[in-house]
């Protein structure tokens, strides 16, 4: 897991060949013009999911894991806390892995909680179980899905 500000994104370009395009999109996007839902940025290997929804309580969020994609979660507005735990230490799967949605939920408690403020991003790799969208009020965020 990585948490940082968009100004520092070039540091992470060497981690994945699609990161430069992903962060270029985040830096140049016109948030008001983007529709809610999923949009391909460079074919199925790089897409963005636009979310605008009420924040959830700690009891409502579940740890989730992806195997095929890395999440770059960028907060546009609102305040968020996300839970985190190593995937290898998660033991209580809510249901089997769904390969079509590339998602597995766990009912384990997060090991730690971290704040995410507007202009910040968090990168979650397959080894990072994460519980996003915890907070208060409305959140507007972009989740860039980058193929592993």
Buried (B, 14 or more C-beta within 10 A) or exposed (E): BBBEEEEEBEEBBEEBEBBBBBBEBBEEBEBEEBEEEEEEBEEEBBBBBBBEEEBBEEEEBBBBBBEEBBBBBBBBBBBBBBBBBEBEEBEEBEEEEEEEEBBBBBEBEBEEEBEBEBEBBBBBBBEBBBBBBBBEEEBBBBBBBBBE
